[in-house]
Amino acid sequence: MPDEKPVQLDLFSSLTEPKGPPPAPVLNGMYYEKATDKFVSFMLGKRHYEEPARGCKHLKEWQERIKRERSI
């Protein structure tokens, strides 16, 4: 048995890189939804709260910034 060499196992050879496009980022925070004209809150990618853009009580500056930067 002194002539036997140790066997090295490659435990990660069966792992492959995922194919296709990377998954879409999970939405978190407030967004403006163009199709419904609403401000929508998302938590961990799930719709949590909706508020119509008309009659929204948030500041006009905030509404304009969200519409400009976070519209979906």
Secondary structure, 3 states (H helix, E strand, C coil): CCCCCCCCCCCCCCCCCCCCCCCCCCCCEEEEECCCCEEEEEECCEEEEEEECCCCCCCHHHHHHHHHHCEC
